[in-house]
Amino acid sequence: MSRPMPRTRRRLTILVEDRGAGSSTGCGLVAETIIELAREQGLPGISAFRGDAGYGPDGPVDGRPVMIVAVGDAECLDDFAHAVATALPDGLVVLDDVVELVLAARVAAHGSDDPVEMAPPVAAAGT
């Protein structure tokens, strides 16, 4: 069995509140907008997760908390994180270094350990 290959990467975590209005995916308009911006900026992947409850510095959230997570190269995620943090009216943007374990079988199948090269093609919206 092949051992995973560790490498240091950057993780971006964005915590926002889903107020539920107008969302087509259920993750909230703010999360949908961030995900679309990530796609446009060429991030290899990003995911949104809805929570059941939460609170922040001002007390309980009115809607549902949403956590948006991406892992990638530091430079790309740093630039994206600063743009998101500047645009968000509230929420929390966190960057931290993590160890990513790249499975050797995946590298062999794709000929690269670059997640951009390994990622499947993204279909255009509405296709």
Sine and cosine of phi, psi and omega as CSV:
sin_phi,cos_phi,sin_psi,cos_psi,sin_omega,cos_omega
0.00,0.00,0.71,-0.70,0.01,-1.00
-0.97,0.25,0.63,-0.78,0.04,-1.00
-1.00,0.03,0.59,-0.80,0.08,-1.00
-0.89,0.46,0.56,-0.83,0.02,-1.00
-0.99,-0.16,0.90,-0.44,-0.02,-1.00
-0.99,0.17,0.55,-0.84,0.14,-0.99
-0.43,-0.90,0.49,-0.87,-0.02,-1.00
-0.99,0.13,0.74,-0.67,0.00,-1.00
-0.71,-0.70,0.04,-1.00,0.05,-1.00
-0.93,-0.38,0.65,-0.76,0.08,-1.00
-0.92,-0.40,0.74,-0.67,0.08,-1.00
-0.95,-0.31,0.81,-0.59,0.08,-1.00
-0.83,-0.55,0.80,-0.60,0.01,-1.00
-0.86,-0.50,0.81,-0.58,0.03,-1.00
-0.93,-0.36,0.85,-0.52,-0.01,-1.00
-0.70,-0.71,0.16,-0.99,0.03,-1.00
-0.96,-0.28,0.77,-0.63,0.06,-1.00
-1.00,-0.03,0.92,-0.40,0.03,-1.00
-1.00,-0.04,0.00,1.00,0.19,-0.98
0.99,0.16,-0.21,0.98,-0.11,-0.99
-0.98,0.18,0.82,-0.57,0.17,-0.99
0.97,0.24,0.17,0.99,-0.03,-1.00
-0.99,0.15,0.75,-0.67,0.02,-1.00
-1.00,-0.01,-0.32,0.95,-0.05,-1.00
-0.96,-0.28,-0.19,0.98,-0.03,-1.00
1.00,-0.01,-0.10,1.00,0.00,-1.00
-1.00,-0.08,-0.09,1.00,0.04,-1.00
0.98,-0.19,0.48,-0.88,-0.03,-1.00
-0.90,0.44,-0.62,0.79,0.00,-1.00
-0.89,0.47,-0.74,0.68,0.01,-1.00
-0.89,0.45,-0.68,0.73,0.03,-1.00
-0.87,0.50,-0.66,0.75,0.00,-1.00
-0.91,0.41,-0.68,0.73,0.01,-1.00
-0.90,0.45,-0.67,0.74,0.01,-1.00
-0.90,0.44,-0.68,0.74,0.03,-1.00
-0.90,0.44,-0.67,0.75,0.06,-1.00
-0.89,0.46,-0.64,0.77,0.04,-1.00
-0.88,0.48,-0.67,0.74,0.03,-1.00
-0.89,0.47,-0.71,0.70,0.00,-1.00
-0.90,0.44,-0.55,0.84,0.00,-1.00
-0.99,0.15,-0.10,0.99,0.06,-1.00
1.00,0.07,0.28,0.96,0.09,-1.00
-0.88,0.47,0.65,-0.76,-0.08,-1.00
-0.94,0.34,-0.35,0.94,0.02,-1.00
-0.06,-1.00,0.48,-0.87,0.03,-1.00
-0.37,-0.93,0.58,-0.81,-0.03,-1.00
-0.71,-0.71,0.49,-0.87,0.05,-1.00
-0.88,-0.48,0.67,-0.75,-0.01,-1.00
-0.79,-0.62,0.78,-0.63,0.02,-1.00
-1.00,0.00,0.66,-0.75,0.08,-1.00
-0.98,-0.19,0.20,-0.98,0.02,-1.00
-1.00,0.03,-0.55,0.84,-0.04,-1.00
-0.31,-0.95,0.29,-0.96,0.05,-1.00
-0.05,-1.00,0.14,-0.99,0.09,-1.00
-0.53,-0.85,0.35,-0.94,0.01,-1.00
-0.75,-0.66,-0.30,-0.95,-0.05,-1.00
-0.88,0.48,-0.40,0.92,-0.01,-1.00
-0.99,-0.12,0.14,0.99,0.01,-1.00
0.95,-0.30,-0.31,-0.95,-0.02,-1.00
-0.88,0.48,0.56,-0.83,0.05,-1.00
-0.97,0.25,0.54,-0.84,0.00,-1.00
-0.97,0.24,-0.57,0.82,0.00,-1.00
-0.96,-0.27,-0.53,-0.85,0.05,-1.00
-0.97,-0.25,0.66,-0.75,0.05,-1.00
-0.94,0.33,0.58,-0.81,0.06,-1.00
-0.79,-0.61,0.73,-0.68,0.06,-1.00
-0.93,-0.38,0.80,-0.60,0.00,-1.00
-0.91,-0.41,0.79,-0.61,-0.12,-0.99
-0.76,-0.65,0.68,-0.73,0.12,-0.99
-0.66,-0.75,0.54,-0.84,0.08,-1.00
-0.80,-0.60,0.73,-0.68,-0.01,-1.00
-0.09,-1.00,-0.37,-0.93,0.01,-1.00
-0.94,0.33,0.63,-0.78,-0.07,-1.00
-0.84,0.54,-0.74,0.67,-0.08,-1.00
-0.87,0.49,-0.73,0.68,-0.02,-1.00
-0.90,0.44,-0.74,0.68,-0.03,-1.00
-0.94,0.34,-0.58,0.82,0.04,-1.00
-0.87,0.49,-0.74,0.67,0.00,-1.00
-0.88,0.48,-0.71,0.70,-0.01,-1.00
-0.91,0.42,-0.68,0.74,-0.01,-1.00
-0.87,0.48,-0.68,0.73,0.01,-1.00
-0.91,0.41,-0.61,0.79,0.05,-1.00
-0.91,0.42,-0.68,0.73,0.01,-1.00
-0.91,0.41,-0.72,0.70,-0.03,-1.00
-0.87,0.49,-0.57,0.82,0.02,-1.00
-0.94,0.35,-0.56,0.83,-0.09,-1.00
-1.00,0.04,-0.41,0.91,-0.06,-1.00
-0.96,0.30,0.73,-0.68,0.07,-1.00
-0.96,0.29,-0.52,0.86,0.08,-1.00
-0.38,-0.92,0.09,-1.00,-0.06,-1.00
0.87,-0.49,-0.23,-0.97,-0.04,-1.00
-0.62,-0.78,0.73,-0.68,0.05,-1.00
-0.87,-0.49,0.84,-0.55,-0.06,-1.00
-0.82,-0.58,0.70,-0.71,0.13,-0.99
-0.88,-0.48,0.72,-0.69,0.10,-0.99
-0.53,-0.85,0.40,-0.91,0.04,-1.00
-1.00,0.07,0.66,-0.75,-0.01,-1.00
-0.70,-0.71,0.28,-0.96,0.11,-0.99
-0.98,-0.21,0.87,-0.49,0.04,-1.00
-1.00,-0.10,0.72,-0.69,0.06,-1.00
-0.97,-0.22,0.94,-0.35,0.00,-1.00
-1.00,-0.06,0.87,-0.50,-0.02,-1.00
-0.93,0.37,0.78,-0.63,-0.05,-1.00
-0.85,0.53,-0.58,0.81,0.01,-1.00
-0.90,0.44,-0.59,0.81,0.02,-1.00
-0.93,0.36,-0.64,0.77,0.05,-1.00
-0.89,0.45,-0.70,0.71,-0.01,-1.00
-0.89,0.46,-0.62,0.78,-0.02,-1.00
-0.94,0.35,-0.52,0.85,-0.07,-1.00
-0.96,-0.27,-0.19,0.98,0.02,-1.00
0.96,0.29,0.25,0.97,-0.04,-1.00
-0.35,-0.94,0.41,-0.91,0.15,-0.99
-0.96,-0.28,0.23,0.97,0.05,-1.00
-0.99,0.11,0.88,-0.47,-0.05,-1.00
-0.89,0.46,-0.43,0.90,0.05,-1.00
-0.92,0.40,-0.67,0.75,0.02,-1.00
-0.95,0.30,-0.50,0.86,-0.03,-1.00
-0.99,0.14,-0.37,0.93,-0.09,-1.00
-0.93,0.37,0.62,-0.78,0.08,-1.00
-0.93,0.36,0.42,-0.91,0.01,-1.00
-0.87,0.49,0.59,-0.81,0.01,-1.00
-1.00,-0.06,0.80,-0.60,0.03,-1.00
-0.97,0.26,0.59,-0.81,0.05,-1.00
-0.91,0.42,0.50,-0.87,0.00,-1.00
-0.85,0.53,0.70,-0.72,0.04,-1.00
1.00,0.09,0.09,1.00,0.02,-1.00
-0.96,-0.28,0.00,0.00,0.00,0.00
